[in-house]
């Protein structure tokens, strides 16, 4: 049985990551989807090169792409699958790259299916692990979120009861919250306020109301009574505005709200306690969560982290100086 080393795991994770990106590119409208053929082919070749190294298959790195099939088949109990389909992928890549033949949407879809099938189905035989079990957590930049995802994976593997399952999903919920908080909290104006912040925190709203009520209390008991009666309503308004602002931020950052909805249903609500402790509350008193549910939530957190990293900037990276009182030079770091 092949033993997956740390380096092999890292390379498999990269292959899994690039496969997902190539699949996304393949679903774009023409002609942008055409280049996905090259990306899909490259990912498949990365997979085959790594498989040959790990399984000591005799393949010349400069040999023809299809030469991996006979070489790897010798190391397996049965022939390496998807040879016919991958021959067509190779032909489509040669046609595009060397002859300018743009693949049709059907050809692109067939190539996407073939490459996904090859990597998904043959990873267990070639590496001794399932592709979906290969963690992409290392690609998460914020350390708190990365730590939470790794903790969730560990708890899911070692789950002994329903409490362990809930803890794993709570870690994923916390990781997502940490991602959004990390991204927005580093985009500060000179006043120290996040550029994504619209409303004041509830303490400011309550303090304003409290001052108003106190100013009337000594003069008008009826006004004081009215303001006191409005307290529950004011609290509900503040909570609603906060929830609206949070959802607006998620939408504005480009997070897929459809997937976010499923993620919210599967993960518990996180409540921060004094001293930094957390408490989580499941929406369902007895939720049933499957392996597929865990993989979905984990991958949703990771894909969100990668999406946010595509365009990231930090207040500490902004260097502005006035020249003649009007010109401002700004440097933005794109990606991390």
C-alpha positions as CSV (number, residue, x, y, z in Angstrom):
1,X,0.0,0.0,0.0
2,X,1.3,3.4,-1.0
3,X,2.0,5.7,2.0
4,X,1.1,9.3,1.4
5,X,3.9,11.5,2.6
6,X,3.5,15.2,3.5
7,X,5.0,16.2,0.2
8,X,2.7,13.8,-1.7
9,X,-0.3,15.1,0.3
10,X,0.6,18.7,-0.5
11,X,0.9,18.0,-4.3
12,X,-2.4,16.0,-4.3
13,X,-4.0,19.0,-2.6
14,X,-2.7,21.3,-5.3
15,X,-4.0,19.0,-8.0
16,X,-7.4,18.9,-6.3
17,X,-7.4,22.7,-6.1
18,X,-6.3,23.2,-9.7
19,X,-8.8,20.7,-10.9
20,X,-11.6,22.7,-9.3
21,X,-10.4,25.9,-10.9
22,X,-10.1,24.2,-14.3
23,X,-13.6,22.9,-14.0
24,X,-14.9,26.4,-13.2
25,X,-13.1,27.8,-16.3
26,X,-14.6,25.1,-18.4
27,X,-18.1,26.3,-17.5
28,X,-17.5,29.8,-18.7
29,X,-19.1,31.1,-21.9
30,X,-17.1,30.7,-25.2
31,X,-14.5,31.7,-26.1
32,X,-13.3,32.0,-22.4
33,X,-14.0,28.3,-21.8
34,X,-11.6,27.2,-24.6
35,X,-8.4,27.5,-22.5
36,X,-9.8,25.2,-19.9
37,X,-8.7,22.3,-22.2
38,X,-5.1,23.3,-21.5
39,X,-5.8,23.6,-17.8
40,X,-7.6,20.3,-17.6
41,X,-4.8,18.5,-19.5
42,X,-2.1,20.1,-17.3
43,X,-3.9,18.9,-14.1
44,X,-4.2,15.4,-15.5
45,X,-0.5,15.4,-16.4
46,X,0.4,16.6,-12.9
47,X,-1.6,13.8,-11.5
48,X,0.0,11.2,-13.7
49,X,3.5,12.4,-13.1
50,X,3.0,12.2,-9.3
51,X,1.4,8.8,-9.6
52,X,4.4,7.5,-11.6
53,X,6.8,8.9,-9.0
54,X,4.9,7.5,-6.0
55,X,4.4,4.0,-7.6
56,X,7.9,3.8,-9.2
57,X,6.5,3.5,-12.7
58,X,9.0,3.6,-15.4
59,X,8.0,6.7,-17.4
60,X,10.2,9.1,-19.3
61,X,9.1,12.6,-18.3
62,X,9.6,13.7,-21.9
63,X,7.6,10.7,-23.3
64,X,4.1,11.0,-24.9
65,X,1.2,11.8,-22.6
66,X,-0.5,8.5,-23.2
67,X,2.6,6.5,-22.2
68,X,1.5,6.8,-18.6
69,X,-1.3,4.3,-19.2
70,X,0.8,1.2,-19.9
71,X,3.5,2.1,-17.3
72,X,1.0,2.6,-14.5
73,X,-1.2,-0.3,-15.5
74,X,1.7,-2.6,-14.7
75,X,1.6,-1.3,-11.1
76,X,-2.1,-1.9,-10.7
77,X,-4.3,-5.0,-10.5
78,X,-6.1,-3.8,-13.6
79,X,-5.5,-1.3,-16.4
80,X,-5.5,2.4,-15.6
81,X,-8.9,3.7,-16.5
82,X,-10.1,6.4,-18.8
83,X,-7.5,5.7,-21.5
84,X,-10.0,6.2,-24.4
85,X,-11.5,9.4,-22.9
86,X,-8.1,10.9,-22.1
87,X,-6.9,10.2,-25.6
88,X,-9.7,12.5,-26.8
89,X,-8.7,15.1,-24.2
90,X,-5.1,15.0,-25.5
91,X,-6.4,15.3,-29.1
92,X,-8.5,18.3,-28.1
93,X,-5.5,20.0,-26.4
94,X,-3.3,19.4,-29.4
95,X,-6.0,20.7,-31.8
96,X,-6.4,23.9,-29.7
97,X,-2.7,24.6,-28.9
98,X,-1.1,23.7,-32.2
99,X,-3.8,24.2,-34.8
100,X,-6.2,26.8,-33.3
101,X,-9.2,24.4,-33.3
102,X,-11.6,25.8,-30.7
103,X,-13.4,22.9,-28.9
104,X,-17.2,22.9,-28.8
105,X,-19.1,23.1,-25.5
106,X,-19.8,19.3,-25.8
107,X,-16.1,18.5,-26.2
108,X,-15.2,20.7,-23.3
109,X,-17.8,19.0,-21.1
110,X,-16.5,15.6,-22.1
111,X,-13.0,16.6,-21.3
112,X,-14.1,17.9,-17.9
113,X,-15.9,14.7,-17.1
114,X,-12.9,12.6,-18.2
115,X,-10.3,14.4,-16.2
116,X,-12.5,14.5,-13.1
117,X,-13.2,10.8,-13.5
118,X,-9.6,9.8,-13.9
119,X,-8.4,11.7,-10.9
120,X,-11.4,11.0,-8.7
121,X,-11.6,7.3,-9.4
122,X,-7.9,6.4,-9.6
123,X,-6.6,8.3,-6.6
124,X,-7.5,5.5,-4.2
125,X,-5.7,2.9,-6.2
126,X,-2.6,5.0,-7.0
127,X,-2.3,6.8,-3.6
128,X,-4.3,4.8,-1.1
129,X,-6.6,7.7,-0.2
130,X,-9.9,9.2,-1.5
131,X,-9.4,12.5,-3.4
132,X,-12.0,14.2,-1.2
133,X,-10.1,13.3,1.9
134,X,-7.1,15.3,0.8
135,X,-7.2,18.5,2.8
136,X,-7.0,22.0,1.2
137,X,-6.8,23.7,4.5
138,X,-3.1,24.6,4.0
139,X,-4.3,27.1,1.3
140,X,-6.3,29.1,3.9
141,X,-4.3,32.3,4.7
142,X,-5.8,33.5,8.0
143,X,-4.3,31.3,10.7
144,X,-7.4,31.2,13.0
145,X,-9.6,30.0,10.1
146,X,-7.0,27.5,9.0
147,X,-6.7,26.1,12.5
148,X,-10.4,25.7,12.9
149,X,-10.8,23.8,9.6
150,X,-7.9,21.5,10.5
151,X,-9.6,20.9,13.9
152,X,-12.9,20.2,12.2
153,X,-11.3,17.6,10.0
154,X,-9.6,15.9,13.0
155,X,-12.9,15.9,15.0
156,X,-14.8,14.5,12.1
157,X,-12.3,11.6,11.6
158,X,-12.3,10.9,15.3
159,X,-16.0,11.4,15.9
160,X,-17.4,9.1,18.7
161,X,-20.8,10.6,19.2
162,X,-23.2,13.3,18.1
163,X,-21.3,15.9,20.2
164,X,-18.2,15.3,18.2
165,X,-20.1,15.8,15.0
166,X,-21.6,19.1,16.2
167,X,-18.1,20.2,17.4
168,X,-16.7,19.6,13.9
169,X,-19.5,21.6,12.2
170,X,-19.1,24.3,14.9
171,X,-15.4,24.6,14.0
172,X,-16.4,25.1,10.3
173,X,-18.9,27.8,11.3
174,X,-16.3,29.5,13.3
175,X,-13.8,29.3,10.5
176,X,-16.2,31.0,8.1
177,X,-16.9,33.7,10.5
178,X,-13.2,34.2,11.1
179,X,-12.6,34.5,7.4
180,X,-15.2,37.2,6.9
181,X,-14.0,39.1,10.0
182,X,-10.3,38.9,9.1
183,X,-11.0,40.2,5.6
184,X,-13.3,43.1,6.6
185,X,-11.3,44.1,9.7
186,X,-8.1,44.7,7.7
187,X,-9.8,47.1,5.3
188,X,-9.7,50.2,7.5
189,X,-10.1,53.9,6.8
190,X,-7.9,56.4,8.6
191,X,-10.5,56.6,11.3
192,X,-10.1,52.9,12.1
193,X,-13.5,51.9,10.7
194,X,-13.8,49.1,8.2
195,X,-14.7,50.3,4.7
196,X,-17.4,47.6,4.8
197,X,-19.0,48.9,8.0
198,X,-22.3,50.8,7.5
199,X,-24.0,51.0,10.9
200,X,-22.7,51.6,14.4
201,X,-22.6,48.6,16.8
202,X,-25.6,48.1,19.0
203,X,-23.8,49.5,22.1
204,X,-23.8,52.9,20.3
205,X,-27.5,52.7,19.5
206,X,-28.3,51.7,23.1
207,X,-26.1,54.4,24.6
208,X,-27.8,57.0,22.5
209,X,-31.2,55.8,23.5
210,X,-30.2,55.6,27.1
211,X,-28.9,59.2,27.1
212,X,-32.2,60.3,25.5
213,X,-34.3,58.5,28.0
214,X,-32.2,59.9,30.9
215,X,-32.5,63.4,29.7
216,X,-36.3,63.2,29.7
217,X,-36.7,61.1,32.8
218,X,-36.4,63.9,35.3
219,X,-38.8,66.2,33.4
220,X,-41.4,64.0,31.8
221,X,-42.4,60.6,33.2
222,X,-44.7,59.9,30.3
223,X,-41.9,60.3,27.8
224,X,-39.7,58.1,30.0
225,X,-42.4,55.4,29.9
226,X,-42.8,55.6,26.2
227,X,-39.0,55.3,25.6
228,X,-38.9,52.4,28.0
229,X,-41.7,50.6,26.1
230,X,-39.8,51.1,22.9
231,X,-36.7,49.4,24.1
232,X,-37.6,45.9,22.9
233,X,-38.5,47.3,19.5
234,X,-35.3,49.2,19.3
235,X,-33.4,46.0,20.1
236,X,-35.2,44.1,17.4
237,X,-34.4,46.9,14.8
238,X,-30.7,46.9,15.8
239,X,-30.5,43.1,15.5
240,X,-32.3,43.2,12.1
241,X,-29.9,45.9,10.8
242,X,-26.9,44.0,11.9
243,X,-28.2,40.8,10.2
244,X,-28.9,42.8,7.0
245,X,-25.4,44.4,7.1
246,X,-23.8,40.9,7.6
247,X,-25.7,39.5,4.6
248,X,-24.9,42.5,2.5
249,X,-21.3,42.0,3.3
250,X,-21.4,38.4,2.3
251,X,-23.1,39.2,-1.0
252,X,-20.8,42.1,-1.7
253,X,-17.7,39.9,-1.2
254,X,-19.0,37.6,-3.9
255,X,-19.8,34.6,-1.7
256,X,-22.3,32.2,-3.4
257,X,-25.4,32.9,-1.4
258,X,-27.1,29.6,-2.6
259,X,-24.2,27.6,-1.1
260,X,-24.1,29.8,1.9
261,X,-27.7,29.0,2.6
262,X,-27.0,25.3,2.7
263,X,-23.9,25.9,4.8
264,X,-26.0,27.9,7.3
265,X,-28.6,25.1,7.6
266,X,-25.9,22.5,8.3
267,X,-23.8,24.5,10.8
268,X,-24.7,25.7,14.3
269,X,-24.9,29.3,15.4
270,X,-21.8,30.5,17.2
271,X,-22.2,32.6,20.3
272,X,-19.1,34.3,21.7
273,X,-18.8,34.1,25.5
274,X,-16.8,36.3,27.9
275,X,-13.2,35.3,28.0
276,X,-13.1,34.2,24.4
277,X,-15.0,31.0,24.9
278,X,-17.7,30.0,22.4
279,X,-21.1,28.3,22.6
280,X,-22.8,26.9,19.7
281,X,-26.5,26.2,19.1
282,X,-27.9,23.8,16.5
283,X,-31.0,25.0,14.8
284,X,-32.3,21.5,14.7
285,X,-32.5,19.8,18.1
286,X,-31.3,16.5,16.6
287,X,-29.5,17.2,13.3
288,X,-28.4,14.3,11.1
289,X,-25.2,15.2,9.2
290,X,-23.5,13.0,6.6
291,X,-20.0,12.7,5.2
292,X,-21.2,14.5,2.2
293,X,-22.5,17.3,4.4
294,X,-19.2,17.7,6.1
295,X,-17.2,17.7,2.8
296,X,-19.6,20.3,1.4
297,X,-19.2,22.6,4.4
298,X,-15.5,22.2,4.6
299,X,-15.0,22.8,0.9
300,X,-17.3,25.8,1.1
301,X,-15.1,27.4,3.8
302,X,-12.0,26.7,1.8
303,X,-13.4,28.0,-1.5
304,X,-14.5,31.2,0.2
305,X,-11.0,31.6,1.6
306,X,-9.5,31.2,-1.9
307,X,-12.0,33.5,-3.4
308,X,-11.2,36.3,-0.9
309,X,-7.5,35.8,-1.4
310,X,-7.9,36.5,-5.2
311,X,-8.2,40.2,-4.4
312,X,-6.9,41.2,-1.0
313,X,-5.5,44.4,0.3
314,X,-4.5,45.6,3.7
315,X,-4.4,49.0,5.3
316,X,-0.8,48.4,6.3
317,X,0.0,47.9,2.6
318,X,-1.3,51.3,1.7
319,X,1.4,53.9,1.4
320,X,0.0,57.3,0.7
321,X,1.8,60.6,0.6
322,X,0.7,64.0,-0.6
323,X,2.7,65.6,-3.4
324,X,1.8,69.2,-4.0
325,X,-1.3,68.7,-1.8
326,X,-3.2,66.7,-4.4
327,X,-1.5,63.6,-5.6
328,X,-1.8,60.4,-3.6
329,X,0.3,57.3,-4.4
330,X,-1.3,54.0,-3.4
331,X,0.0,50.5,-3.5
332,X,-2.5,47.6,-3.4
333,X,-1.4,43.9,-2.9
334,X,-3.5,41.6,-5.0
335,X,-3.5,38.0,-3.7
336,X,-1.4,36.7,-0.9
